[in-house]
């Protein structure tokens, strides 16, 4: 009876929380549309085991640490990092204009447009994950993690609920750079928390990562056993597929859908939630259920992006 009462009491609060998504004013990532299916699922699904919606203060605190590592928006450091990141994914044959071997064997069978670098941004990620609901013990995966900013950002923002925050990246230079940034970030967090102990120490305000934060170099279409195991344990995944789907009719990602779906090379477990930004899965064929969509603005897309939520069934 007590659990039933608590569940009933949570509905009005969750309903109010979800309705905020319709408001455009004073919202860091402007949400223009939130489908009825997505709202209904979210309202019914929230419980005490779901992370509270991230606050503007929490986002700013996490963003400030990320800015120290990755550069603040439009700064020289930020521009240089992104310029380098874009060059890492360019194959040798695209640089010269001639047909030459790819710069890395792991990239040989990957179309050039799937290697174009883009970033979702922390505010956009937080908006999506708040809407979906980060559950206690979730294992988060960023598919196409770039240099790791969203993985470390999610790890800090939802440190008390995520069991793990991981990323898979196919471009070797980006993978190695994500390891570097993670190492520097851990040092910075330790330094900030140590300094905070000198005055007005509040353990609750300590910045921390979730228990397991890591990166993997690999191909979602042809994964090694270790990566297959990681996908099998993933319960919540995000894929920023704007460039992946660019040349696909209807932005369909049939190959990715097959890889992550039932019987695929990187099969997600039943019940896992997958958010694909600017891409459409062949969900009926590959064992997914479409839950709804969210229209939002993020740094590298114009005028907006569409995040679609799928659930493995």
Backbone as CSV, one residue per row, in Angstrom:
resi,resn,N_x,N_y,N_z,CA_x,CA_y,CA_z,C_x,C_y,C_z
1,UNK,0.820,-1.198,0.000,0.000,0.000,0.000,0.859,1.254,0.000
2,UNK,1.928,1.192,0.800,2.795,2.367,0.870,3.416,2.672,-0.483
3,UNK,3.898,1.619,-1.185,4.522,1.843,-2.491,3.503,2.365,-3.493
4,UNK,2.241,1.879,-3.367,1.193,2.345,-4.273,0.918,3.823,-4.066
5,UNK,0.848,4.221,-2.781,0.600,5.624,-2.451,1.727,6.509,-2.977
6,UNK,2.972,6.041,-2.783,4.116,6.818,-3.259,4.074,6.969,-4.768
7,UNK,3.664,5.897,-5.454,3.594,5.966,-6.913,2.541,6.965,-7.354
8,UNK,1.391,6.944,-6.668,0.327,7.877,-7.024,0.733,9.315,-6.753
9,UNK,1.435,9.513,-5.628,1.868,10.864,-5.290,2.877,11.395,-6.291
10,UNK,3.659,10.492,-6.895,4.715,10.940,-7.804,4.168,11.396,-9.143
11,UNK,2.949,10.935,-9.504,2.418,11.252,-10.835,2.235,12.745,-11.065
12,UNK,1.579,13.506,-10.152,1.430,14.943,-10.402,2.765,15.656,-10.531
13,UNK,3.740,15.257,-9.685,5.054,15.892,-9.750,5.719,15.590,-11.072
14,UNK,5.629,14.335,-11.522,6.251,13.956,-12.781,5.533,14.607,-13.956
15,UNK,4.208,14.728,-13.849,3.450,15.367,-14.915,3.877,16.812,-15.065
16,UNK,4.031,17.512,-13.908,4.479,18.904,-13.951,5.880,18.986,-14.543
17,UNK,6.723,18.023,-14.165,8.093,17.999,-14.674,8.112,17.836,-16.184
18,UNK,7.277,16.937,-16.708,7.266,16.700,-18.140,6.635,17.872,-18.890
19,UNK,5.646,18.523,-18.295,5.001,19.644,-18.972,5.960,20.811,-19.172
20,UNK,6.974,20.908,-18.312,7.962,21.973,-18.475,8.656,21.880,-19.820
21,UNK,8.684,20.686,-20.403,9.360,20.498,-21.670,8.684,21.273,-22.801
22,UNK,7.391,21.620,-22.605,6.692,22.342,-23.647,7.035,23.824,-23.636
23,UNK,7.593,24.316,-22.526,7.867,25.736,-22.416,9.166,26.095,-23.128
24,UNK,9.122,27.085,-23.949,10.304,27.481,-24.708,11.121,28.540,-23.982
25,UNK,10.478,29.345,-23.138,11.195,30.439,-22.513,12.091,29.930,-21.380
26,UNK,13.254,30.581,-21.243,14.189,30.292,-20.156,14.612,28.835,-20.104
27,UNK,14.674,28.197,-21.259,15.092,26.793,-21.293,16.365,26.700,-22.111
28,UNK,17.415,26.063,-21.595,18.716,26.087,-22.265,18.722,25.453,-23.641
29,UNK,17.970,24.371,-23.835,17.860,23.772,-25.155,16.388,23.810,-25.512
30,UNK,15.998,24.644,-26.449,14.584,24.909,-26.696,13.897,23.691,-27.288
31,UNK,12.904,23.201,-26.592,12.141,22.049,-27.041,10.895,22.543,-27.752
32,UNK,10.736,22.175,-29.000,9.606,22.654,-29.775,8.479,21.629,-29.854
33,UNK,8.774,20.370,-29.634,7.752,19.343,-29.734,8.129,18.151,-28.888
34,UNK,7.175,17.655,-28.142,7.399,16.465,-27.334,6.213,15.557,-27.591
35,UNK,6.392,14.430,-28.273,5.255,13.622,-28.699,4.471,13.090,-27.519
36,UNK,3.182,12.889,-27.732,2.299,12.412,-26.666,2.744,11.058,-26.150
37,UNK,3.227,10.208,-27.041,3.671,8.880,-26.612,4.856,8.980,-25.673
38,UNK,5.799,9.861,-26.008,6.995,10.039,-25.189,6.602,10.576,-23.814
39,UNK,5.713,11.578,-23.792,5.278,12.168,-22.529,4.587,11.133,-21.658
40,UNK,3.656,10.367,-22.260,2.899,9.377,-21.499,3.815,8.327,-20.901
41,UNK,4.740,7.809,-21.701,5.681,6.808,-21.206,6.492,7.362,-20.052
42,UNK,6.947,8.606,-20.200,7.788,9.213,-19.181,7.023,9.416,-17.884
43,UNK,5.760,9.902,-17.996,4.960,10.156,-16.811,4.724,8.868,-16.043
44,UNK,4.369,7.807,-16.760,4.049,6.545,-16.112,5.297,5.848,-15.591
45,UNK,6.451,6.136,-16.196,7.652,5.397,-15.849,8.463,5.961,-14.714
46,UNK,8.320,7.237,-14.365,9.159,7.839,-13.349,8.836,7.291,-11.970
47,UNK,9.847,7.077,-11.161,9.686,6.582,-9.799,10.843,7.095,-8.980
48,UNK,10.915,6.619,-7.732,11.997,7.046,-6.849,13.352,6.572,-7.357
49,UNK,13.357,5.590,-8.262,14.614,5.053,-8.774,15.140,5.855,-9.960
50,UNK,14.390,6.844,-10.397,14.798,7.661,-11.537,15.440,8.948,-11.041
51,UNK,16.531,9.314,-11.679,17.251,10.525,-11.271,16.362,11.755,-11.382
52,UNK,16.452,12.672,-10.413,15.715,13.935,-10.523,16.193,14.692,-11.759
53,UNK,15.339,15.527,-12.292,15.746,16.319,-13.450,16.917,17.211,-13.079
54,UNK,17.906,17.260,-13.941,19.090,18.073,-13.666,18.700,19.545,-13.577
55,UNK,19.293,20.251,-12.647,18.983,21.664,-12.453,19.938,22.529,-13.273
56,UNK,19.560,23.786,-13.546,20.473,24.685,-14.248,21.810,24.823,-13.534
57,UNK,21.787,24.837,-12.207,23.032,24.958,-11.446,23.912,23.738,-11.649
58,UNK,23.322,22.555,-11.618,24.095,21.332,-11.837,24.708,21.323,-13.230
59,UNK,23.935,21.723,-14.203,24.451,21.744,-15.578,25.605,22.734,-15.705
60,UNK,25.441,23.909,-15.095,26.505,24.917,-15.169,27.778,24.425,-14.501
61,UNK,27.652,23.765,-13.354,28.828,23.261,-12.637,29.571,22.218,-13.459
62,UNK,28.808,21.307,-14.053,29.433,20.279,-14.886,30.030,20.909,-16.138
63,UNK,29.291,21.829,-16.753,29.782,22.472,-17.974,31.073,23.246,-17.709
64,UNK,31.175,23.878,-16.541,32.379,24.661,-16.232,33.612,23.762,-16.168
65,UNK,33.445,22.560,-15.651,34.578,21.614,-15.601,34.913,21.115,-16.998
66,UNK,33.876,20.806,-17.781,34.115,20.377,-19.154,34.809,21.476,-19.955
67,UNK,34.428,22.731,-19.704,35.040,23.854,-20.424,36.538,23.939,-20.166
68,UNK,36.941,23.605,-18.944,38.366,23.649,-18.616,39.143,22.592,-19.394
69,UNK,38.494,21.479,-19.689,39.159,20.397,-20.416,39.051,20.582,-21.936
70,UNK,37.828,20.879,-22.392,37.536,20.873,-23.823,37.474,22.267,-24.443
71,UNK,37.482,23.293,-23.599,37.345,24.657,-24.087,35.904,25.119,-24.029
72,UNK,35.693,26.372,-23.670,34.341,26.918,-23.629,33.872,27.244,-25.040
73,UNK,32.571,27.276,-25.236,31.981,27.466,-26.554,32.545,28.702,-27.260
74,UNK,32.978,28.488,-28.498,33.496,29.547,-29.378,34.857,30.095,-28.953
75,UNK,35.477,29.511,-27.918,36.813,29.951,-27.526,37.837,29.399,-28.516
76,UNK,39.042,29.931,-28.466,40.100,29.452,-29.359,40.406,27.990,-29.110
77,UNK,40.445,27.594,-27.825,40.700,26.196,-27.470,39.607,25.289,-28.027
78,UNK,38.372,25.723,-27.907,37.213,24.960,-28.390,37.262,24.814,-29.912
79,UNK,37.548,25.894,-30.607,37.608,25.867,-32.065,38.740,24.971,-32.556
80,UNK,39.901,25.068,-31.897,41.045,24.259,-32.309,40.769,22.776,-32.099
81,UNK,40.174,22.453,-30.947,39.870,21.048,-30.649,38.916,20.469,-31.689
82,UNK,37.894,21.196,-32.027,36.909,20.712,-32.988,37.492,20.620,-34.402
83,UNK,38.350,21.567,-34.741,39.008,21.527,-36.047,39.886,20.281,-36.170
84,UNK,40.639,19.998,-35.121,41.473,18.796,-35.107,40.614,17.539,-35.169
85,UNK,39.509,17.540,-34.420,38.634,16.375,-34.390,38.064,16.071,-35.774
86,UNK,37.729,17.128,-36.505,37.193,16.921,-37.852,38.251,16.351,-38.792
87,UNK,39.495,16.759,-38.601,40.561,16.265,-39.476,40.906,14.812,-39.177
88,UNK,40.693,14.358,-37.945,41.029,12.979,-37.568,40.220,11.965,-38.368
89,UNK,38.970,12.318,-38.684,38.104,11.361,-39.360,38.188,11.388,-40.872
90,UNK,39.031,12.254,-41.432,39.145,12.346,-42.884,40.109,11.285,-43.400
91,UNK,39.616,10.434,-44.275,40.463,9.374,-44.822,41.488,9.963,-45.784
92,UNK,42.553,9.212,-45.983,43.632,9.668,-46.860,43.148,9.925,-48.282
93,UNK,42.216,9.078,-48.761,41.757,9.252,-50.136,40.928,10.519,-50.292
94,UNK,40.276,10.956,-49.174,39.488,12.190,-49.233,40.376,13.417,-49.128
95,UNK,41.537,13.259,-48.499,42.470,14.381,-48.407,43.084,14.687,-49.767
96,UNK,43.466,13.659,-50.476,44.208,13.832,-51.723,43.319,13.911,-52.949
97,UNK,42.055,13.418,-52.774,41.170,13.387,-53.932,41.416,12.169,-54.788
98,UNK,42.318,11.274,-54.359,42.627,10.064,-55.109,42.157,8.846,-54.329
99,UNK,42.068,7.714,-54.997,41.662,6.478,-54.350,42.875,5.822,-53.716
100,UNK,42.995,6.008,-52.414,44.114,5.420,-51.686,43.579,4.712,-50.472
101,UNK,44.378,3.825,-49.835,43.906,3.107,-48.661,43.504,4.060,-47.555
102,UNK,42.554,3.646,-46.718,42.132,4.457,-45.585,43.275,4.614,-44.607
103,UNK,43.209,5.683,-43.797,44.286,5.983,-42.867,44.376,4.962,-41.736
104,UNK,43.350,4.175,-41.525,43.379,3.114,-40.535,42.507,1.979,-41.032
105,UNK,42.968,0.737,-40.845,42.220,-0.407,-41.356,40.829,-0.495,-40.754
106,UNK,40.669,-0.013,-39.524,39.366,-0.091,-38.863,38.337,0.794,-39.558
107,UNK,38.811,1.767,-40.360,37.904,2.692,-41.033,37.591,2.293,-42.473
108,UNK,38.164,1.214,-42.949,38.090,0.881,-44.361,36.669,0.763,-44.892
109,UNK,35.780,0.133,-44.110,34.426,-0.128,-44.598,33.398,0.876,-44.090
110,UNK,33.872,2.020,-43.588,32.981,3.041,-43.052,32.897,4.202,-44.038
111,UNK,31.699,4.562,-44.492,31.553,5.704,-45.411,32.103,6.984,-44.786
112,UNK,32.676,7.853,-45.623,33.285,9.074,-45.115,32.288,9.950,-44.342
113,UNK,31.019,9.996,-44.786,30.064,10.873,-44.113,29.766,10.418,-42.687
114,UNK,30.028,9.135,-42.371,29.812,8.644,-41.012,30.965,9.033,-40.085
115,UNK,32.035,9.566,-40.649,33.204,9.933,-39.853,33.291,11.437,-39.608
116,UNK,32.328,12.200,-40.135,32.333,13.648,-39.934,32.037,13.946,-38.472
117,UNK,32.862,14.792,-37.870,32.740,15.064,-36.439,31.647,16.080,-36.144
118,UNK,30.837,15.787,-35.140,29.818,16.710,-34.671,29.606,16.498,-33.183
119,UNK,29.087,17.515,-32.480,28.871,17.419,-31.041,27.438,17.744,-30.680
120,UNK,26.890,16.969,-29.758,25.524,17.182,-29.311,25.438,18.302,-28.285
121,UNK,26.386,18.370,-27.371,26.363,19.388,-26.320,25.727,18.866,-25.049
122,UNK,26.221,19.330,-23.899,25.750,18.848,-22.609,24.288,19.193,-22.362
123,UNK,23.868,20.423,-22.689,22.475,20.809,-22.456,21.515,19.923,-23.237
124,UNK,21.843,19.647,-24.496,20.983,18.789,-25.307,20.939,17.376,-24.743
125,UNK,22.095,16.856,-24.337,22.132,15.506,-23.761,21.304,15.451,-22.478
126,UNK,21.481,16.439,-21.603,20.748,16.452,-20.337,19.244,16.545,-20.578
127,UNK,18.829,17.335,-21.562,17.412,17.446,-21.894,16.853,16.090,-22.310
128,UNK,17.601,15.380,-23.134,17.166,14.062,-23.603,17.114,13.061,-22.450
129,UNK,18.186,12.997,-21.661,18.244,12.001,-20.584,17.252,12.315,-19.474
130,UNK,17.014,13.596,-19.199,15.987,13.958,-18.221,14.616,13.494,-18.699
131,UNK,14.372,13.626,-19.990,13.078,13.233,-20.548,12.897,11.719,-20.518
132,UNK,13.931,10.996,-20.896,13.869,9.533,-20.898,13.817,8.995,-19.472
133,UNK,14.620,9.597,-18.590,14.698,9.147,-17.204,15.886,8.228,-16.986
134,UNK,16.911,8.730,-16.303,18.082,7.905,-15.960,17.731,7.110,-14.714
135,UNK,17.758,5.797,-14.830,17.357,4.930,-13.737,18.563,4.487,-12.912
136,UNK,18.294,4.192,-11.653,19.355,3.717,-10.766,19.970,2.443,-11.337
137,UNK,21.299,2.466,-11.521,21.995,1.298,-12.043,22.103,1.239,-13.550
138,UNK,21.651,2.286,-14.247,21.741,2.300,-15.710,23.192,2.249,-16.167
139,UNK,23.412,1.544,-17.279,24.710,1.537,-17.958,24.546,2.326,-19.249
140,UNK,25.155,3.514,-19.274,24.995,4.444,-20.397,26.094,4.236,-21.427
141,UNK,25.715,4.314,-22.709,26.680,4.186,-23.804,26.455,5.299,-24.821
142,UNK,27.540,6.016,-25.165,27.508,7.000,-26.239,28.114,6.336,-27.466
143,UNK,27.308,6.138,-28.500,27.760,5.453,-29.714,28.281,6.503,-30.689
144,UNK,29.594,6.481,-30.894,30.250,7.541,-31.656,30.622,8.661,-30.702
145,UNK,31.468,8.315,-29.720,31.712,9.193,-28.563,32.651,10.358,-28.841
146,UNK,33.263,10.403,-30.019,34.177,11.509,-30.315,35.308,11.569,-29.315
147,UNK,35.585,12.766,-28.756,36.654,12.856,-27.767,36.120,12.803,-26.334
148,UNK,34.889,12.293,-26.181,34.436,11.856,-24.869,33.681,12.834,-23.998
149,UNK,33.351,14.016,-24.517,32.766,15.037,-23.662,31.416,14.613,-23.076
150,UNK,30.566,13.955,-23.877,29.248,13.564,-23.372,29.343,12.423,-22.371
151,UNK,30.299,11.544,-22.567,30.476,10.415,-21.633,30.865,10.932,-20.252
152,UNK,31.863,11.816,-20.214,32.293,12.354,-18.921,31.235,13.303,-18.353
153,UNK,30.540,14.035,-19.237,29.483,14.930,-18.778,28.347,14.163,-18.119
154,UNK,27.891,13.086,-18.765,26.825,12.260,-18.190,27.287,11.606,-16.899
155,UNK,28.545,11.193,-16.868,29.095,10.545,-15.672,29.043,11.470,-14.472
156,UNK,29.323,12.760,-14.677,29.269,13.729,-13.575,27.837,14.131,-13.239
157,UNK,27.032,14.363,-14.276,25.684,14.891,-14.054,24.764,13.868,-13.392
158,UNK,24.984,12.591,-13.686,24.129,11.528,-13.132,24.954,10.515,-12.335
159,UNK,25.939,11.015,-11.613,26.894,10.132,-10.919,26.244,9.247,-9.869
160,UNK,25.135,9.697,-9.284,24.499,8.910,-8.227,23.534,7.865,-8.774
161,UNK,23.270,7.885,-10.079,22.332,6.920,-10.647,22.972,5.996,-11.683
162,UNK,23.908,6.520,-12.467,24.559,5.667,-13.463,25.545,4.719,-12.799
163,UNK,25.495,3.464,-13.196,26.514,2.503,-12.778,27.750,2.665,-13.646
164,UNK,27.517,2.962,-14.922,28.642,3.184,-15.829,28.256,4.187,-16.905
165,UNK,29.264,4.906,-17.387,29.109,5.829,-18.504,30.264,5.539,-19.447
166,UNK,29.949,5.026,-20.630,30.985,4.555,-21.537,30.730,5.062,-22.950
167,UNK,31.785,5.040,-23.726,31.666,5.498,-25.102,32.445,4.599,-26.040
168,UNK,31.929,4.426,-27.244,32.646,3.677,-28.269,32.919,4.617,-29.435
169,UNK,34.140,4.592,-29.918,34.557,5.464,-31.013,35.407,4.658,-31.993
170,UNK,35.182,4.879,-33.279,35.891,4.107,-34.299,37.160,4.803,-34.790
171,UNK,37.254,6.129,-34.606,38.432,6.872,-35.076,39.515,6.824,-34.000
172,UNK,40.663,6.192,-34.288,41.701,5.997,-33.262,42.161,7.281,-32.582
173,UNK,42.388,8.341,-33.358,42.873,9.591,-32.765,41.871,10.168,-31.771
174,UNK,40.597,10.082,-32.092,39.575,10.577,-31.166,39.511,9.721,-29.908
175,UNK,39.618,8.418,-30.083,39.621,7.508,-28.933,40.764,7.830,-27.980
176,UNK,41.967,7.972,-28.522,43.128,8.257,-27.669,42.983,9.617,-26.979
177,UNK,42.375,10.562,-27.674,42.200,11.864,-27.069,41.146,11.813,-25.945
178,UNK,40.144,10.969,-26.100,39.135,10.833,-25.043,39.766,10.269,-23.768
179,UNK,40.726,9.371,-23.918,41.435,8.829,-22.753,42.241,9.927,-22.068
180,UNK,42.879,10.750,-22.877,43.658,11.864,-22.325,42.760,12.821,-21.547
181,UNK,41.633,13.216,-22.162,40.717,14.146,-21.494,40.158,13.555,-20.205
182,UNK,39.863,12.264,-20.225,39.340,11.626,-19.016,40.357,11.686,-17.883
183,UNK,41.614,11.399,-18.203,42.674,11.432,-17.197,42.819,12.830,-16.618
184,UNK,42.843,13.843,-17.494,42.956,15.230,-17.036,41.736,15.649,-16.216
185,UNK,40.571,15.175,-16.627,39.338,15.507,-15.912,39.350,14.928,-14.500
186,UNK,39.783,13.700,-14.365,39.831,13.072,-13.043,40.778,13.825,-12.114
187,UNK,41.886,14.303,-12.667,42.826,15.091,-11.862,42.189,16.416,-11.436
188,UNK,41.468,17.045,-12.361,40.834,18.326,-12.066,39.754,18.172,-11.000
189,UNK,38.978,17.117,-11.090,37.926,16.863,-10.098,38.538,16.638,-8.720
190,UNK,39.602,15.850,-8.680,40.276,15.596,-7.407,40.807,16.901,-6.813
191,UNK,41.372,17.739,-7.659,41.918,19.017,-7.207,40.817,19.914,-6.659
192,UNK,39.694,20.022,-7.388,38.594,20.872,-6.948,38.000,20.393,-5.633
193,UNK,37.822,19.095,-5.493,37.245,18.560,-4.263,38.196,18.717,-3.084
194,UNK,39.489,18.604,-3.357,40.487,18.783,-2.294,40.499,20.236,-1.820
195,UNK,40.418,21.168,-2.757,40.385,22.588,-2.393,39.105,22.951,-1.654
196,UNK,38.002,22.288,-2.029,36.724,22.575,-1.393,36.714,22.174,0.075
197,UNK,37.560,21.230,0.445,37.615,20.775,1.830,38.262,21.805,2.747
198,UNK,38.958,22.747,2.167,39.655,23.748,2.977,38.688,24.728,3.638
199,UNK,37.509,24.945,3.016,36.530,25.835,3.621,35.114,25.467,3.201
200,UNK,34.185,25.605,4.116,32.769,25.346,3.869,32.542,24.020,3.153
201,UNK,33.172,22.984,3.634,33.101,21.688,2.965,31.711,21.074,3.094
202,UNK,31.140,20.684,1.972,29.852,20.010,1.952,29.989,18.801,1.048
203,UNK,29.971,17.625,1.638,30.219,16.401,0.873,29.201,16.228,-0.257
204,UNK,27.971,16.691,-0.015,26.922,16.539,-1.021,27.234,17.326,-2.294
205,UNK,28.032,18.393,-2.166,28.342,19.224,-3.326,29.598,18.758,-4.057
206,UNK,30.215,17.696,-3.561,31.400,17.152,-4.216,31.094,16.734,-5.650
207,UNK,31.988,17.047,-6.555,31.857,16.614,-7.937,32.498,15.236,-8.062
208,UNK,31.804,14.330,-8.703,32.354,12.988,-8.863,31.851,12.353,-10.150
209,UNK,32.567,11.328,-10.564,32.151,10.533,-11.707,31.371,9.326,-11.198
210,UNK,30.586,8.717,-12.065,29.892,7.493,-11.682,30.929,6.377,-11.509
211,UNK,30.554,5.232,-10.929,31.534,4.188,-10.604,32.455,3.758,-11.744
212,UNK,31.924,3.706,-12.974,32.748,3.235,-14.095,32.587,4.172,-15.294
213,UNK,33.678,4.839,-15.659,33.696,5.718,-16.829,34.818,5.244,-17.738
214,UNK,34.498,4.866,-18.975,35.528,4.284,-19.835,35.182,4.453,-21.311
215,UNK,36.199,4.211,-22.143,36.058,4.360,-23.591,36.604,3.124,-24.293
216,UNK,36.029,2.852,-25.468,36.444,1.685,-26.238,36.647,2.080,-27.695
217,UNK,37.708,1.559,-28.279,37.978,1.749,-29.701,37.380,0.557,-30.429
218,UNK,36.437,0.810,-31.304,35.826,-0.320,-31.983,34.773,0.091,-32.988
219,UNK,34.227,-0.911,-33.652,33.278,-0.741,-34.739,31.963,-1.393,-34.338
220,UNK,30.905,-0.616,-34.233,29.612,-1.150,-33.824,29.098,-2.193,-34.811
221,UNK,29.543,-2.116,-36.074,29.106,-3.068,-37.086,29.899,-4.370,-37.034
222,UNK,31.142,-4.280,-36.592,32.014,-5.464,-36.507,32.769,-5.438,-35.179
223,UNK,32.065,-5.609,-34.067,32.680,-5.442,-32.743,33.521,-6.645,-32.308
224,UNK,34.542,-6.343,-31.510,35.266,-7.406,-30.835,34.413,-7.905,-29.677
225,UNK,34.803,-9.049,-29.095,34.005,-9.686,-28.043,33.785,-8.754,-26.850
226,UNK,34.831,-8.013,-26.441,34.702,-7.124,-25.293,33.639,-6.064,-25.541
227,UNK,33.619,-5.515,-26.752,32.639,-4.482,-27.079,31.242,-5.084,-27.184
228,UNK,31.137,-6.284,-27.727,29.847,-6.969,-27.770,29.261,-7.120,-26.372
229,UNK,30.116,-7.496,-25.430,29.671,-7.671,-24.044,29.194,-6.348,-23.451
230,UNK,29.876,-5.255,-23.805,29.482,-3.943,-23.294,28.101,-3.540,-23.820
231,UNK,27.867,-3.777,-25.104,26.558,-3.465,-25.667,25.470,-4.330,-25.033
232,UNK,25.793,-5.578,-24.737,24.817,-6.482,-24.132,24.397,-6.022,-22.742
233,UNK,25.280,-5.276,-22.056,24.992,-4.797,-20.708,24.411,-3.377,-20.699
234,UNK,24.454,-2.715,-21.853,23.965,-1.334,-21.942,22.456,-1.289,-21.746
235,UNK,22.005,-0.350,-20.920,20.563,-0.171,-20.687,20.048,1.145,-21.246
236,UNK,20.958,2.079,-21.534,20.580,3.398,-22.035,21.674,3.882,-22.982
237,UNK,21.318,4.153,-24.217,22.323,4.548,-25.209,21.844,5.750,-26.013
238,UNK,22.825,6.530,-26.475,22.550,7.700,-27.312,23.469,7.639,-28.526
239,UNK,22.926,7.976,-29.679,23.727,8.052,-30.902,23.378,9.340,-31.636
240,UNK,24.359,10.240,-31.734,24.186,11.494,-32.461,24.516,11.210,-33.923
241,UNK,23.468,10.917,-34.714,23.665,10.351,-36.046,23.407,11.338,-37.170
242,UNK,23.541,12.628,-36.900,23.222,13.641,-37.906,23.995,13.420,-39.208
243,UNK,25.302,13.198,-39.119,26.092,13.011,-40.335,25.972,11.577,-40.854
244,UNK,25.711,10.622,-39.963,25.571,9.233,-40.385,24.415,9.078,-41.370
245,UNK,23.321,9.806,-41.082,22.102,9.620,-41.870,21.961,10.640,-42.992
246,UNK,22.942,11.494,-43.136,22.839,12.620,-44.065,22.484,12.202,-45.487
247,UNK,23.111,11.155,-45.996,22.903,10.731,-47.376,21.911,9.582,-47.505
248,UNK,21.196,9.282,-46.424,20.256,8.160,-46.440,18.831,8.668,-46.665
249,UNK,18.100,8.075,-47.617,16.709,8.476,-47.838,15.893,8.332,-46.554
250,UNK,15.194,9.393,-46.173,14.394,9.329,-44.960,15.224,9.225,-43.692
251,UNK,16.535,9.511,-43.815,17.473,9.418,-42.679,17.448,8.038,-42.019
252,UNK,17.181,7.007,-42.804,17.125,5.655,-42.266,18.525,5.098,-42.032
253,UNK,18.698,4.483,-40.879,19.983,3.896,-40.492,19.819,2.382,-40.382
254,UNK,19.614,1.749,-41.534,19.324,0.318,-41.542,20.469,-0.526,-40.993
255,UNK,21.694,-0.118,-41.316,22.846,-0.902,-40.859,23.024,-0.807,-39.348
256,UNK,22.866,0.397,-38.799,22.967,0.581,-37.356,21.818,-0.133,-36.646
257,UNK,20.629,-0.032,-37.208,19.459,-0.684,-36.636,19.663,-2.186,-36.547
258,UNK,20.195,-2.757,-37.605,20.444,-4.201,-37.629,21.529,-4.594,-36.623
259,UNK,22.578,-3.773,-36.520,23.685,-4.089,-35.612,23.257,-4.095,-34.149
260,UNK,22.396,-3.133,-33.774,21.987,-2.984,-32.376,20.739,-3.789,-32.039
261,UNK,20.042,-4.255,-33.065,18.772,-4.931,-32.862,18.896,-6.420,-32.591
262,UNK,17.773,-7.080,-32.617,17.705,-8.499,-32.290,18.608,-9.328,-33.202
263,UNK,19.544,-10.074,-32.582,20.456,-10.911,-33.332,21.585,-10.168,-34.005
264,UNK,21.709,-8.862,-33.743,22.745,-8.057,-34.384,24.115,-8.250,-33.782
265,UNK,25.127,-7.720,-34.460,26.515,-7.873,-34.015,26.753,-7.195,-32.673
266,UNK,26.049,-6.101,-32.410,26.178,-5.364,-31.147,24.816,-5.280,-30.455
267,UNK,24.163,-6.391,-30.357,22.780,-6.452,-29.874,22.617,-5.855,-28.482
268,UNK,21.649,-4.961,-28.354,21.284,-4.413,-27.051,20.326,-5.370,-26.350
269,UNK,20.352,-5.372,-25.037,19.475,-6.248,-24.278,18.025,-5.806,-24.382
270,UNK,17.117,-6.743,-24.173,15.699,-6.430,-24.157,15.431,-5.439,-23.022
271,UNK,14.679,-4.407,-23.330,14.387,-3.369,-22.351,15.304,-2.166,-22.440
272,UNK,16.429,-2.293,-23.148,17.360,-1.164,-23.295,16.691,-0.042,-24.070
273,UNK,16.999,1.200,-23.670,16.456,2.375,-24.341,17.555,3.008,-25.192
274,UNK,17.204,3.327,-26.416,18.156,3.896,-27.376,17.580,5.178,-27.949
275,UNK,18.324,6.272,-27.821,17.914,7.548,-28.405,18.820,7.840,-29.600
276,UNK,18.219,7.979,-30.762,18.955,8.275,-31.995,18.602,9.688,-32.424
277,UNK,19.613,10.540,-32.538,19.390,11.922,-32.946,19.576,12.031,-34.451
278,UNK,18.539,12.488,-35.128,18.557,12.695,-36.577,18.794,11.415,-37.368
279,UNK,18.221,10.334,-36.892,18.291,9.069,-37.606,17.054,8.246,-37.296
280,UNK,16.703,7.337,-38.212,15.509,6.506,-38.053,15.897,5.041,-38.152
281,UNK,15.478,4.241,-37.169,15.761,2.814,-37.178,14.673,2.054,-37.929
282,UNK,15.043,0.900,-38.424,14.076,-0.027,-39.009,13.529,-0.861,-37.849
283,UNK,12.774,-0.203,-36.972,12.506,-0.764,-35.651,11.623,-2.008,-35.676
284,UNK,10.655,-2.076,-36.552,9.783,-3.255,-36.585,10.546,-4.503,-36.989
285,UNK,11.469,-4.351,-37.908,12.259,-5.494,-38.392,13.282,-5.942,-37.363
286,UNK,13.887,-4.993,-36.625,15.049,-5.314,-35.801,14.758,-5.423,-34.304
287,UNK,13.502,-5.504,-33.937,13.172,-5.771,-32.542,13.191,-4.558,-31.640
288,UNK,12.765,-3.414,-32.163,12.644,-2.192,-31.357,11.187,-1.742,-31.338
289,UNK,10.845,-0.999,-30.336,9.548,-0.334,-30.263,9.779,1.162,-30.247
290,UNK,9.087,1.881,-31.114,9.223,3.334,-31.165,8.416,3.947,-30.038
291,UNK,9.065,4.782,-29.202,8.426,5.349,-28.021,7.992,6.803,-28.198
292,UNK,8.659,7.538,-29.056,8.305,8.945,-29.243,9.493,9.752,-29.716
293,UNK,9.279,11.060,-29.905,10.358,11.902,-30.408,10.345,13.264,-29.738
294,UNK,11.501,13.886,-29.789,11.725,15.176,-29.136,12.450,16.088,-30.118
295,UNK,11.901,17.246,-30.379,12.536,18.203,-31.286,13.312,19.217,-30.445
296,UNK,14.578,19.421,-30.782,15.406,20.320,-29.980,16.472,20.981,-30.825
297,UNK,17.108,21.973,-30.248,18.225,22.656,-30.884,19.510,22.238,-30.198
298,UNK,20.544,22.035,-30.976,21.858,21.731,-30.413,22.932,22.401,-31.278
299,UNK,24.159,22.510,-30.766,25.180,23.356,-31.390,25.478,23.090,-32.858
300,UNK,25.507,21.825,-33.269,25.991,21.509,-34.603,24.902,21.224,-35.631
301,UNK,23.651,21.519,-35.302,22.581,21.280,-36.268,21.692,22.516,-36.371
302,UNK,21.158,22.711,-37.548,20.258,23.846,-37.765,19.187,23.423,-38.766
303,UNK,17.951,23.843,-38.605,17.481,24.680,-37.489,17.211,23.895,-36.199
304,UNK,17.127,22.550,-36.314,16.859,21.745,-35.126,17.240,20.293,-35.398
305,UNK,17.220,19.493,-34.355,17.419,18.056,-34.461,16.204,17.343,-33.899
306,UNK,16.025,16.092,-34.289,14.954,15.282,-33.740,15.565,14.055,-33.063
307,UNK,15.282,13.917,-31.782,15.743,12.764,-31.007,14.603,11.757,-30.941
308,UNK,14.848,10.550,-31.391,13.832,9.501,-31.378,14.203,8.427,-30.355
309,UNK,13.227,8.075,-29.547,13.442,7.079,-28.500,12.905,5.728,-28.940
310,UNK,13.763,4.712,-28.836,13.377,3.333,-29.139,13.651,2.451,-27.924
311,UNK,12.908,1.380,-27.820,13.100,0.400,-26.754,13.225,-0.980,-27.351
312,UNK,14.246,-1.714,-26.918,14.417,-3.095,-27.398,13.337,-3.986,-26.803
313,UNK,12.694,-4.769,-27.664,11.628,-5.652,-27.200,11.900,-7.087,-27.645
